């Protein structure tokens, strides 16, 4: 299925890559590789990941894919008939649900 990234989600990826690279050279590349693999997985099997707790009342429901190595990060997305919209690359311990307003855009 076609994957569409919200512009703010793209910016979040860049910010996280920069942050990790400042901590250790190459770590940002590792983060980007995991996000790329996760996005490919979501595009192939978007229907299998759970809905986001307390955000499942929104239609279509918001689902999440948790990264494994960078475990505080998740991909928040919505499935539509012809595409998957990635709303955010979320750090789960910061500003919860700041990205919900993106469902109206």
Gaussian input, Z-matrix of N, CA and C with variables (Angstrom, degrees):
# hf/3-21g

backbone

0 1
 N
 C     1     B1
 C     2     B2     1     A1
 N     3     B3     2     A2     1     D1
 C     4     B4     3     A3     2     D2
 C     5     B5     4     A4     3     D3
 N     6     B6     5     A5     4     D4
 C     7     B7     6     A6     5     D5
 C     8     B8     7     A7     6     D6
 N     9     B9     8     A8     7     D7
 C    10    B10     9     A9     8     D8
 C    11    B11    10    A10     9     D9
 N    12    B12    11    A11    10    D10
 C    13    B13    12    A12    11    D11
 C    14    B14    13    A13    12    D12
 N    15    B15    14    A14    13    D13
 C    16    B16    15    A15    14    D14
 C    17    B17    16    A16    15    D15
 N    18    B18    17    A17    16    D16
 C    19    B19    18    A18    17    D17
 C    20    B20    19    A19    18    D18
 N    21    B21    20    A20    19    D19
 C    22    B22    21    A21    20    D20
 C    23    B23    22    A22    21    D21
 N    24    B24    23    A23    22    D22
 C    25    B25    24    A24    23    D23
 C    26    B26    25    A25    24    D24
 N    27    B27    26    A26    25    D25
 C    28    B28    27    A27    26    D26
 C    29    B29    28    A28    27    D27
 N    30    B30    29    A29    28    D28
 C    31    B31    30    A30    29    D29
 C    32    B32    31    A31    30    D30
 N    33    B33    32    A32    31    D31
 C    34    B34    33    A33    32    D32
 C    35    B35    34    A34    33    D33
 N    36    B36    35    A35    34    D34
 C    37    B37    36    A36    35    D35
 C    38    B38    37    A37    36    D36
 N    39    B39    38    A38    37    D37
 C    40    B40    39    A39    38    D38
 C    41    B41    40    A40    39    D39
 N    42    B42    41    A41    40    D40
 C    43    B43    42    A42    41    D41
 C    44    B44    43    A43    42    D42
 N    45    B45    44    A44    43    D43
 C    46    B46    45    A45    44    D44
 C    47    B47    46    A46    45    D45
 N    48    B48    47    A47    46    D46
 C    49    B49    48    A48    47    D47
 C    50    B50    49    A49    48    D48
 N    51    B51    50    A50    49    D49
 C    52    B52    51    A51    50    D50
 C    53    B53    52    A52    51    D51
 N    54    B54    53    A53    52    D52
 C    55    B55    54    A54    53    D53
 C    56    B56    55    A55    54    D54
 N    57    B57    56    A56    55    D55
 C    58    B58    57    A57    56    D56
 C    59    B59    58    A58    57    D57
 N    60    B60    59    A59    58    D58
 C    61    B61    60    A60    59    D59
 C    62    B62    61    A61    60    D60
 N    63    B63    62    A62    61    D61
 C    64    B64    63    A63    62    D62
 C    65    B65    64    A64    63    D63
 N    66    B66    65    A65    64    D64
 C    67    B67    66    A66    65    D65
 C    68    B68    67    A67    66    D66
 N    69    B69    68    A68    67    D67
 C    70    B70    69    A69    68    D68
 C    71    B71    70    A70    69    D69
 N    72    B72    71    A71    70    D70
 C    73    B73    72    A72    71    D71
 C    74    B74    73    A73    72    D72
 N    75    B75    74    A74    73    D73
 C    76    B76    75    A75    74    D74
 C    77    B77    76    A76    75    D75
 N    78    B78    77    A77    76    D76
 C    79    B79    78    A78    77    D77
 C    80    B80    79    A79    78    D78
 N    81    B81    80    A80    79    D79
 C    82    B82    81    A81    80    D80
 C    83    B83    82    A82    81    D81
 N    84    B84    83    A83    82    D82
 C    85    B85    84    A84    83    D83
 C    86    B86    85    A85    84    D84
 N    87    B87    86    A86    85    D85
 C    88    B88    87    A87    86    D86
 C    89    B89    88    A88    87    D87
 N    90    B90    89    A89    88    D88
 C    91    B91    90    A90    89    D89
 C    92    B92    91    A91    90    D90
 N    93    B93    92    A92    91    D91
 C    94    B94    93    A93    92    D92
 C    95    B95    94    A94    93    D93
 N    96    B96    95    A95    94    D94
 C    97    B97    96    A96    95    D95
 C    98    B98    97    A97    96    D96
 N    99    B99    98    A98    97    D97
 C   100   B100    99    A99    98    D98
 C   101   B101   100   A100    99    D99
 N   102   B102   101   A101   100   D100
 C   103   B103   102   A102   101   D101
 C   104   B104   103   A103   102   D102
 N   105   B105   104   A104   103   D103
 C   106   B106   105   A105   104   D104
 C   107   B107   106   A106   105   D105
 N   108   B108   107   A107   106   D106
 C   109   B109   108   A108   107   D107
 C   110   B110   109   A109   108   D108
 N   111   B111   110   A110   109   D109
 C   112   B112   111   A111   110   D110
 C   113   B113   112   A112   111   D111
 N   114   B114   113   A113   112   D112
 C   115   B115   114   A114   113   D113
 C   116   B116   115   A115   114   D114
 N   117   B117   116   A116   115   D115
 C   118   B118   117   A117   116   D116
 C   119   B119   118   A118   117   D117
 N   120   B120   119   A119   118   D118
 C   121   B121   120   A120   119   D119
 C   122   B122   121   A121   120   D120
 N   123   B123   122   A122   121   D121
 C   124   B124   123   A123   122   D122
 C   125   B125   124   A124   123   D123
 N   126   B126   125   A125   124   D124
 C   127   B127   126   A126   125   D125
 C   128   B128   127   A127   126   D126
 N   129   B129   128   A128   127   D127
 C   130   B130   129   A129   128   D128
 C   131   B131   130   A130   129   D129
 N   132   B132   131   A131   130   D130
 C   133   B133   132   A132   131   D131
 C   134   B134   133   A133   132   D132
 N   135   B135   134   A134   133   D133
 C   136   B136   135   A135   134   D134
 C   137   B137   136   A136   135   D135
 N   138   B138   137   A137   136   D136
 C   139   B139   138   A138   137   D137
 C   140   B140   139   A139   138   D138
 N   141   B141   140   A140   139   D139
 C   142   B142   141   A141   140   D140
 C   143   B143   142   A142   141   D141
 N   144   B144   143   A143   142   D142
 C   145   B145   144   A144   143   D143
 C   146   B146   145   A145   144   D144
 N   147   B147   146   A146   145   D145
 C   148   B148   147   A147   146   D146
 C   149   B149   148   A148   147   D147
 N   150   B150   149   A149   148   D148
 C   151   B151   150   A150   149   D149
 C   152   B152   151   A151   150   D150
 N   153   B153   152   A152   151   D151
 C   154   B154   153   A153   152   D152
 C   155   B155   154   A154   153   D153
 N   156   B156   155   A155   154   D154
 C   157   B157   156   A156   155   D155
 C   158   B158   157   A157   156   D156
 N   159   B159   158   A158   157   D157
 C   160   B160   159   A159   158   D158
 C   161   B161   160   A160   159   D159
 N   162   B162   161   A161   160   D160
 C   163   B163   162   A162   161   D161
 C   164   B164   163   A163   162   D162
 N   165   B165   164   A164   163   D163
 C   166   B166   165   A165   164   D164
 C   167   B167   166   A166   165   D165
 N   168   B168   167   A167   166   D166
 C   169   B169   168   A168   167   D167
 C   170   B170   169   A169   168   D168
 N   171   B171   170   A170   169   D169
 C   172   B172   171   A171   170   D170
 C   173   B173   172   A172   171   D171
 N   174   B174   173   A173   172   D172
 C   175   B175   174   A174   173   D173
 C   176   B176   175   A175   174   D174
 N   177   B177   176   A176   175   D175
 C   178   B178   177   A177   176   D176
 C   179   B179   178   A178   177   D177
 N   180   B180   179   A179   178   D178
 C   181   B181   180   A180   179   D179
 C   182   B182   181   A181   180   D180
 N   183   B183   182   A182   181   D181
 C   184   B184   183   A183   182   D182
 C   185   B185   184   A184   183   D183
 N   186   B186   185   A185   184   D184
 C   187   B187   186   A186   185   D185
 C   188   B188   187   A187   186   D186
 N   189   B189   188   A188   187   D187
 C   190   B190   189   A189   188   D188
 C   191   B191   190   A190   189   D189
 N   192   B192   191   A191   190   D190
 C   193   B193   192   A192   191   D191
 C   194   B194   193   A193   192   D192
 N   195   B195   194   A194   193   D193
 C   196   B196   195   A195   194   D194
 C   197   B197   196   A196   195   D195
 N   198   B198   197   A197   196   D196
 C   199   B199   198   A198   197   D197
 C   200   B200   199   A199   198   D198
 N   201   B201   200   A200   199   D199
 C   202   B202   201   A201   200   D200
 C   203   B203   202   A202   201   D201
 N   204   B204   203   A203   202   D202
 C   205   B205   204   A204   203   D203
 C   206   B206   205   A205   204   D204
 N   207   B207   206   A206   205   D205
 C   208   B208   207   A207   206   D206
 C   209   B209   208   A208   207   D207
 N   210   B210   209   A209   208   D208
 C   211   B211   210   A210   209   D209
 C   212   B212   211   A211   210   D210
 N   213   B213   212   A212   211   D211
 C   214   B214   213   A213   212   D212
 C   215   B215   214   A214   213   D213
 N   216   B216   215   A215   214   D214
 C   217   B217   216   A216   215   D215
 C   218   B218   217   A217   216   D216
 N   219   B219   218   A218   217   D217
 C   220   B220   219   A219   218   D218
 C   221   B221   220   A220   219   D219
 N   222   B222   221   A221   220   D220
 C   223   B223   222   A222   221   D221
 C   224   B224   223   A223   222   D222
 N   225   B225   224   A224   223   D223
 C   226   B226   225   A225   224   D224
 C   227   B227   226   A226   225   D225
 N   228   B228   227   A227   226   D226
 C   229   B229   228   A228   227   D227
 C   230   B230   229   A229   228   D228
 N   231   B231   230   A230   229   D229
 C   232   B232   231   A231   230   D230
 C   233   B233   232   A232   231   D231
 N   234   B234   233   A233   232   D232
 C   235   B235   234   A234   233   D233
 C   236   B236   235   A235   234   D234
 N   237   B237   236   A236   235   D235
 C   238   B238   237   A237   236   D236
 C   239   B239   238   A238   237   D237
 N   240   B240   239   A239   238   D238
 C   241   B241   240   A240   239   D239
 C   242   B242   241   A241   240   D240
 N   243   B243   242   A242   241   D241
 C   244   B244   243   A243   242   D242
 C   245   B245   244   A244   243   D243
 N   246   B246   245   A245   244   D244
 C   247   B247   246   A246   245   D245
 C   248   B248   247   A247   246   D246
 N   249   B249   248   A248   247   D247
 C   250   B250   249   A249   248   D248
 C   251   B251   250   A250   249   D249
 N   252   B252   251   A251   250   D250
 C   253   B253   252   A252   251   D251
 C   254   B254   253   A253   252   D252
 N   255   B255   254   A254   253   D253
 C   256   B256   255   A255   254   D254
 C   257   B257   256   A256   255   D255
 N   258   B258   257   A257   256   D256
 C   259   B259   258   A258   257   D257
 C   260   B260   259   A259   258   D258
 N   261   B261   260   A260   259   D259
 C   262   B262   261   A261   260   D260
 C   263   B263   262   A262   261   D261
 N   264   B264   263   A263   262   D262
 C   265   B265   264   A264   263   D263
 C   266   B266   265   A265   264   D264
 N   267   B267   266   A266   265   D265
 C   268   B268   267   A267   266   D266
 C   269   B269   268   A268   267   D267
 N   270   B270   269   A269   268   D268
 C   271   B271   270   A270   269   D269
 C   272   B272   271   A271   270   D270
 N   273   B273   272   A272   271   D271
 C   274   B274   273   A273   272   D272
 C   275   B275   274   A274   273   D273
 N   276   B276   275   A275   274   D274
 C   277   B277   276   A276   275   D275
 C   278   B278   277   A277   276   D276
 N   279   B279   278   A278   277   D277
 C   280   B280   279   A279   278   D278
 C   281   B281   280   A280   279   D279
 N   282   B282   281   A281   280   D280
 C   283   B283   282   A282   281   D281
 C   284   B284   283   A283   282   D282
 N   285   B285   284   A284   283   D283
 C   286   B286   285   A285   284   D284
 C   287   B287   286   A286   285   D285
 N   288   B288   287   A287   286   D286
 C   289   B289   288   A288   287   D287
 C   290   B290   289   A289   288   D288
 N   291   B291   290   A290   289   D289
 C   292   B292   291   A291   290   D290
 C   293   B293   292   A292   291   D291
 N   294   B294   293   A293   292   D292
 C   295   B295   294   A294   293   D293
 C   296   B296   295   A295   294   D294
 N   297   B297   296   A296   295   D295
 C   298   B298   297   A297   296   D296
 C   299   B299   298   A298   297   D297
 N   300   B300   299   A299   298   D298
 C   301   B301   300   A300   299   D299
 C   302   B302   301   A301   300   D300
 N   303   B303   302   A302   301   D301
 C   304   B304   303   A303   302   D302
 C   305   B305   304   A304   303   D303
 N   306   B306   305   A305   304   D304
 C   307   B307   306   A306   305   D305
 C   308   B308   307   A307   306   D306
 N   309   B309   308   A308   307   D307
 C   310   B310   309   A309   308   D308
 C   311   B311   310   A310   309   D309
 N   312   B312   311   A311   310   D310
 C   313   B313   312   A312   311   D311
 C   314   B314   313   A313   312   D312

   B1=1.4453
   B2=1.5262
   B3=1.3167
   B4=1.4565
   B5=1.5231
   B6=1.3055
   B7=1.4613
   B8=1.5254
   B9=1.3259
   B10=1.4555
   B11=1.5180
   B12=1.3348
   B13=1.4633
   B14=1.5140
   B15=1.3192
   B16=1.4617
   B17=1.5297
   B18=1.3356
   B19=1.4762
   B20=1.5282
   B21=1.3143
   B22=1.4626
   B23=1.5218
   B24=1.3311
   B25=1.4696
   B26=1.5257
   B27=1.3276
   B28=1.4673
   B29=1.5236
   B30=1.3167
   B31=1.4726
   B32=1.5237
   B33=1.3120
   B34=1.4694
   B35=1.5180
   B36=1.3163
   B37=1.4663
   B38=1.5252
   B39=1.3123
   B40=1.4742
   B41=1.5246
   B42=1.3287
   B43=1.4710
   B44=1.5243
   B45=1.3181
   B46=1.4670
   B47=1.5219
   B48=1.3298
   B49=1.4667
   B50=1.5214
   B51=1.3134
   B52=1.4703
   B53=1.5227
   B54=1.3328
   B55=1.4573
   B56=1.5306
   B57=1.3312
   B58=1.4649
   B59=1.5265
   B60=1.3143
   B61=1.4714
   B62=1.5271
   B63=1.3219
   B64=1.4618
   B65=1.5230
   B66=1.3224
   B67=1.4658
   B68=1.5220
   B69=1.3306
   B70=1.4694
   B71=1.5331
   B72=1.3209
   B73=1.4641
   B74=1.5335
   B75=1.3266
   B76=1.4525
   B77=1.5160
   B78=1.3157
   B79=1.4624
   B80=1.5289
   B81=1.3131
   B82=1.4601
   B83=1.5208
   B84=1.3337
   B85=1.4690
   B86=1.5204
   B87=1.3301
   B88=1.4689
   B89=1.5295
   B90=1.3287
   B91=1.4639
   B92=1.5297
   B93=1.3264
   B94=1.4560
   B95=1.5261
   B96=1.3207
   B97=1.4688
   B98=1.5243
   B99=1.3316
   B100=1.4638
   B101=1.5293
   B102=1.3257
   B103=1.4650
   B104=1.5306
   B105=1.3321
   B106=1.4708
   B107=1.5249
   B108=1.3197
   B109=1.4690
   B110=1.5306
   B111=1.3226
   B112=1.4635
   B113=1.5311
   B114=1.3211
   B115=1.4609
   B116=1.5266
   B117=1.3145
   B118=1.4653
   B119=1.5275
   B120=1.3094
   B121=1.4591
   B122=1.5258
   B123=1.3131
   B124=1.4635
   B125=1.5313
   B126=1.3177
   B127=1.4658
   B128=1.5252
   B129=1.3187
   B130=1.4695
   B131=1.5249
   B132=1.3436
   B133=1.4710
   B134=1.5275
   B135=1.2991
   B136=1.4655
   B137=1.5221
   B138=1.3040
   B139=1.4603
   B140=1.5279
   B141=1.3290
   B142=1.4665
   B143=1.5252
   B144=1.3150
   B145=1.4671
   B146=1.5158
   B147=1.3242
   B148=1.4776
   B149=1.5240
   B150=1.3159
   B151=1.4596
   B152=1.5276
   B153=1.3117
   B154=1.4652
   B155=1.5188
   B156=1.3242
   B157=1.4633
   B158=1.5274
   B159=1.2945
   B160=1.4708
   B161=1.5273
   B162=1.3224
   B163=1.4654
   B164=1.5185
   B165=1.3171
   B166=1.4573
   B167=1.5274
   B168=1.3233
   B169=1.4621
   B170=1.5232
   B171=1.3161
   B172=1.4557
   B173=1.5206
   B174=1.3222
   B175=1.4607
   B176=1.5179
   B177=1.3117
   B178=1.4492
   B179=1.5221
   B180=1.3265
   B181=1.4632
   B182=1.5307
   B183=1.2878
   B184=1.4617
   B185=1.5223
   B186=1.3039
   B187=1.4577
   B188=1.5169
   B189=1.3359
   B190=1.4643
   B191=1.5173
   B192=1.3055
   B193=1.4585
   B194=1.5174
   B195=1.3140
   B196=1.4671
   B197=1.5248
   B198=1.3220
   B199=1.4576
   B200=1.5250
   B201=1.3177
   B202=1.4668
   B203=1.5246
   B204=1.2997
   B205=1.4748
   B206=1.5287
   B207=1.3057
   B208=1.4670
   B209=1.5250
   B210=1.3011
   B211=1.4602
   B212=1.5165
   B213=1.3223
   B214=1.4610
   B215=1.5234
   B216=1.3188
   B217=1.4600
   B218=1.5155
   B219=1.3281
   B220=1.4613
   B221=1.5222
   B222=1.3091
   B223=1.4522
   B224=1.5282
   B225=1.3263
   B226=1.4584
   B227=1.5255
   B228=1.3392
   B229=1.4661
   B230=1.5237
   B231=1.3339
   B232=1.4556
   B233=1.5263
   B234=1.3283
   B235=1.4729
   B236=1.5173
   B237=1.3038
   B238=1.4559
   B239=1.5287
   B240=1.3169
   B241=1.4650
   B242=1.5271
   B243=1.3245
   B244=1.4624
   B245=1.5294
   B246=1.3310
   B247=1.4623
   B248=1.5243
   B249=1.3155
   B250=1.4687
   B251=1.5156
   B252=1.3268
   B253=1.4591
   B254=1.5182
   B255=1.3223
   B256=1.4608
   B257=1.5207
   B258=1.3175
   B259=1.4631
   B260=1.5166
   B261=1.3344
   B262=1.4625
   B263=1.5151
   B264=1.3198
   B265=1.4586
   B266=1.5265
   B267=1.3106
   B268=1.4601
   B269=1.5174
   B270=1.3253
   B271=1.4561
   B272=1.5228
   B273=1.3086
   B274=1.4651
   B275=1.5285
   B276=1.3025
   B277=1.4716
   B278=1.5197
   B279=1.3171
   B280=1.4568
   B281=1.5186
   B282=1.2916
   B283=1.4629
   B284=1.5277
   B285=1.2962
   B286=1.4603
   B287=1.5269
   B288=1.2974
   B289=1.4601
   B290=1.5302
   B291=1.3216
   B292=1.4627
   B293=1.5279
   B294=1.2990
   B295=1.4586
   B296=1.5289
   B297=1.3197
   B298=1.4677
   B299=1.5248
   B300=1.3024
   B301=1.4593
   B302=1.5307
   B303=1.3053
   B304=1.4689
   B305=1.5208
   B306=1.3111
   B307=1.4662
   B308=1.5204
   B309=1.3194
   B310=1.4619
   B311=1.5249
   B312=1.3151
   B313=1.4766
   B314=1.5013
   A1=108.44
   A2=116.25
   A3=120.63
   A4=110.38
   A5=115.60
   A6=122.13
   A7=108.36
   A8=116.93
   A9=122.64
   A10=107.49
   A11=116.34
   A12=120.33
   A13=109.78
   A14=115.57
   A15=120.29
   A16=106.67
   A17=118.82
   A18=119.94
   A19=113.35
   A20=117.05
   A21=119.53
   A22=111.81
   A23=117.33
   A24=120.70
   A25=109.66
   A26=116.13
   A27=119.35
   A28=110.41
   A29=116.39
   A30=120.76
   A31=110.95
   A32=117.48
   A33=120.94
   A34=111.74
   A35=116.57
   A36=119.91
   A37=109.65
   A38=116.49
   A39=120.99
   A40=110.69
   A41=116.63
   A42=120.67
   A43=111.51
   A44=116.57
   A45=120.07
   A46=111.27
   A47=117.24
   A48=120.54
   A49=109.59
   A50=117.25
   A51=121.40
   A52=111.21
   A53=116.54
   A54=120.91
   A55=110.32
   A56=116.82
   A57=120.07
   A58=111.78
   A59=117.80
   A60=119.93
   A61=112.01
   A62=117.02
   A63=120.30
   A64=111.66
   A65=116.02
   A66=120.68
   A67=111.84
   A68=115.85
   A69=120.64
   A70=108.41
   A71=117.18
   A72=119.50
   A73=111.14
   A74=115.24
   A75=120.53
   A76=114.63
   A77=117.19
   A78=119.81
   A79=111.05
   A80=116.49
   A81=120.37
   A82=111.22
   A83=116.03
   A84=120.04
   A85=110.77
   A86=116.37
   A87=120.44
   A88=110.60
   A89=115.83
   A90=120.18
   A91=109.91
   A92=116.59
   A93=120.80
   A94=111.33
   A95=117.13
   A96=120.53
   A97=110.78
   A98=116.92
   A99=118.89
   A100=111.11
   A101=117.62
   A102=120.50
   A103=109.94
   A104=117.10
   A105=120.14
   A106=111.59
   A107=116.42
   A108=120.19
   A109=110.66
   A110=116.56
   A111=120.82
   A112=110.50
   A113=117.27
   A114=120.33
   A115=110.75
   A116=117.23
   A117=120.47
   A118=110.56
   A119=116.83
   A120=121.19
   A121=110.82
   A122=116.67
   A123=120.47
   A124=110.01
   A125=117.74
   A126=120.58
   A127=111.62
   A128=116.38
   A129=120.68
   A130=113.02
   A131=116.37
   A132=119.90
   A133=112.01
   A134=116.77
   A135=120.95
   A136=113.15
   A137=117.16
   A138=120.92
   A139=113.89
   A140=118.96
   A141=118.63
   A142=115.11
   A143=118.82
   A144=120.11
   A145=110.17
   A146=117.72
   A147=121.34
   A148=112.87
   A149=114.78
   A150=119.42
   A151=108.72
   A152=113.44
   A153=119.94
   A154=108.12
   A155=118.62
   A156=120.21
   A157=111.36
   A158=115.48
   A159=124.25
   A160=113.11
   A161=118.30
   A162=120.76
   A163=110.21
   A164=115.98
   A165=119.54
   A166=113.12
   A167=117.82
   A168=121.39
   A169=111.60
   A170=116.79
   A171=122.56
   A172=108.19
   A173=116.57
   A174=120.33
   A175=110.93
   A176=118.00
   A177=125.17
   A178=110.55
   A179=116.73
   A180=119.74
   A181=111.81
   A182=114.68
   A183=120.21
   A184=107.32
   A185=114.99
   A186=120.85
   A187=108.74
   A188=115.27
   A189=118.49
   A190=111.07
   A191=112.30
   A192=121.81
   A193=105.70
   A194=116.60
   A195=120.91
   A196=110.12
   A197=116.02
   A198=119.62
   A199=108.78
   A200=116.38
   A201=118.28
   A202=112.28
   A203=118.81
   A204=119.80
   A205=111.28
   A206=116.37
   A207=121.92
   A208=106.86
   A209=114.63
   A210=122.09
   A211=115.73
   A212=118.30
   A213=119.28
   A214=111.80
   A215=117.06
   A216=121.35
   A217=111.64
   A218=114.15
   A219=121.64
   A220=108.50
   A221=115.22
   A222=121.73
   A223=106.98
   A224=116.54
   A225=122.39
   A226=107.57
   A227=116.19
   A228=118.57
   A229=111.64
   A230=114.51
   A231=122.59
   A232=108.75
   A233=115.35
   A234=120.80
   A235=109.95
   A236=115.85
   A237=122.95
   A238=107.62
   A239=116.69
   A240=119.66
   A241=112.71
   A242=116.43
   A243=119.42
   A244=115.13
   A245=117.76
   A246=119.74
   A247=111.46
   A248=114.14
   A249=122.61
   A250=106.25
   A251=116.70
   A252=121.93
   A253=108.72
   A254=116.29
   A255=121.59
   A256=107.11
   A257=115.12
   A258=121.34
   A259=112.36
   A260=116.36
   A261=119.27
   A262=110.82
   A263=113.86
   A264=123.08
   A265=103.01
   A266=115.46
   A267=122.98
   A268=111.94
   A269=115.97
   A270=120.55
   A271=105.45
   A272=116.74
   A273=121.96
   A274=114.51
   A275=117.46
   A276=119.11
   A277=113.14
   A278=116.26
   A279=119.75
   A280=109.78
   A281=117.68
   A282=124.71
   A283=113.88
   A284=118.50
   A285=119.88
   A286=112.53
   A287=114.94
   A288=124.63
   A289=114.87
   A290=119.17
   A291=121.20
   A292=110.87
   A293=116.84
   A294=123.20
   A295=113.07
   A296=118.49
   A297=120.52
   A298=113.07
   A299=117.71
   A300=120.38
   A301=112.17
   A302=117.41
   A303=121.00
   A304=111.92
   A305=118.40
   A306=120.45
   A307=110.94
   A308=117.85
   A309=122.08
   A310=113.09
   A311=116.46
   A312=119.84
   A313=111.50
   D1=148.42
   D2=179.83
   D3=-68.00
   D4=135.83
   D5=-179.70
   D6=-108.21
   D7=128.13
   D8=178.62
   D9=-119.89
   D10=125.04
   D11=178.17
   D12=-97.47
   D13=128.38
   D14=172.24
   D15=-59.30
   D16=141.76
   D17=-179.70
   D18=-54.52
   D19=-35.80
   D20=178.78
   D21=-69.09
   D22=-30.28
   D23=176.31
   D24=-67.37
   D25=-38.94
   D26=176.73
   D27=-62.32
   D28=-41.69
   D29=178.79
   D30=-64.58
   D31=-36.63
   D32=178.70
   D33=-64.68
   D34=-35.84
   D35=176.82
   D36=-63.83
   D37=-47.83
   D38=-179.55
   D39=-60.31
   D40=-44.34
   D41=179.25
   D42=-60.53
   D43=-44.76
   D44=-178.73
   D45=-67.20
   D46=-40.66
   D47=177.41
   D48=-59.66
   D49=-46.80
   D50=178.85
   D51=-60.46
   D52=-44.78
   D53=-178.58
   D54=-61.18
   D55=-47.04
   D56=-179.93
   D57=-66.46
   D58=-37.06
   D59=178.00
   D60=-64.95
   D61=-31.70
   D62=176.57
   D63=-69.10
   D64=-27.28
   D65=-179.84
   D66=-79.89
   D67=-40.60
   D68=-179.71
   D69=-158.41
   D70=126.78
   D71=179.61
   D72=-55.73
   D73=130.61
   D74=179.11
   D75=92.47
   D76=-17.67
   D77=-178.86
   D78=-67.14
   D79=-34.13
   D80=176.18
   D81=-62.70
   D82=-39.05
   D83=176.59
   D84=-63.78
   D85=-38.48
   D86=177.32
   D87=-63.30
   D88=-42.75
   D89=178.48
   D90=-62.24
   D91=-46.58
   D92=-179.24
   D93=-61.51
   D94=-40.39
   D95=178.16
   D96=-62.59
   D97=-41.28
   D98=179.42
   D99=-68.38
   D100=-39.85
   D101=177.95
   D102=-63.77
   D103=-44.04
   D104=178.79
   D105=-59.51
   D106=-43.97
   D107=178.83
   D108=-65.45
   D109=-39.95
   D110=179.54
   D111=-65.34
   D112=-41.51
   D113=179.19
   D114=-64.51
   D115=-38.72
   D116=176.88
   D117=-63.71
   D118=-40.36
   D119=178.24
   D120=-64.87
   D121=-44.35
   D122=178.46
   D123=-61.64
   D124=-42.05
   D125=179.80
   D126=-61.71
   D127=-36.02
   D128=-178.50
   D129=-79.79
   D130=-36.76
   D131=-172.09
   D132=-136.89
   D133=49.66
   D134=-175.60
   D135=-61.32
   D136=-25.62
   D137=-174.97
   D138=-73.95
   D139=-15.63
   D140=-171.99
   D141=-92.52
   D142=-13.07
   D143=-176.05
   D144=-85.23
   D145=149.21
   D146=-173.52
   D147=-71.12
   D148=161.75
   D149=174.08
   D150=-74.06
   D151=155.65
   D152=179.84
   D153=-76.52
   D154=126.03
   D155=178.91
   D156=-56.10
   D157=137.55
   D158=179.89
   D159=67.07
   D160=7.78
   D161=175.28
   D162=-127.77
   D163=15.22
   D164=-176.85
   D165=-86.43
   D166=-3.70
   D167=177.54
   D168=-80.11
   D169=-18.51
   D170=-179.92
   D171=-74.35
   D172=143.60
   D173=178.96
   D174=-115.58
   D175=132.86
   D176=-12.33
   D177=-64.43
   D178=155.86
   D179=-176.97
   D180=-58.90
   D181=151.34
   D182=175.72
   D183=-89.01
   D184=130.20
   D185=178.90
   D186=-111.67
   D187=167.29
   D188=-178.81
   D189=-140.19
   D190=146.54
   D191=174.38
   D192=-122.68
   D193=122.08
   D194=-179.22
   D195=-90.69
   D196=131.58
   D197=175.50
   D198=-71.79
   D199=148.95
   D200=-176.70
   D201=-89.39
   D202=-51.84
   D203=-178.12
   D204=-73.01
   D205=-43.30
   D206=179.58
   D207=-99.47
   D208=72.26
   D209=-164.35
   D210=-67.78
   D211=-12.11
   D212=176.39
   D213=-85.51
   D214=-2.91
   D215=-179.74
   D216=-104.51
   D217=145.17
   D218=177.36
   D219=-140.28
   D220=156.80
   D221=174.24
   D222=-104.21
   D223=120.68
   D224=176.94
   D225=-98.72
   D226=126.35
   D227=-176.68
   D228=-148.26
   D229=162.18
   D230=174.78
   D231=-124.28
   D232=141.59
   D233=176.74
   D234=-98.11
   D235=131.81
   D236=173.95
   D237=-119.14
   D238=174.52
   D239=-177.72
   D240=-59.86
   D241=-38.57
   D242=-173.14
   D243=-113.86
   D244=-1.81
   D245=-179.51
   D246=-162.71
   D247=168.53
   D248=172.38
   D249=-114.60
   D250=126.75
   D251=178.93
   D252=-101.60
   D253=116.38
   D254=175.14
   D255=-85.46
   D256=112.64
   D257=-177.50
   D258=-79.57
   D259=-37.94
   D260=-173.05
   D261=-162.43
   D262=152.94
   D263=165.40
   D264=-106.37
   D265=100.12
   D266=-164.39
   D267=-98.02
   D268=131.04
   D269=166.20
   D270=-87.40
   D271=114.60
   D272=-169.70
   D273=-66.56
   D274=-14.35
   D275=-178.57
   D276=-103.61
   D277=9.68
   D278=179.74
   D279=-124.69
   D280=140.18
   D281=172.14
   D282=31.37
   D283=71.78
   D284=-177.45
   D285=-58.86
   D286=135.43
   D287=173.08
   D288=65.28
   D289=18.27
   D290=176.10
   D291=-60.54
   D292=-24.66
   D293=-173.62
   D294=-88.50
   D295=-4.63
   D296=-178.08
   D297=-59.11
   D298=-33.22
   D299=-179.96
   D300=-61.44
   D301=-18.79
   D302=-179.80
   D303=-69.78
   D304=-14.70
   D305=178.86
   D306=-70.53
   D307=-19.82
   D308=-178.35
   D309=-91.98
   D310=-4.26
   D311=-175.75
   D312=-89.45

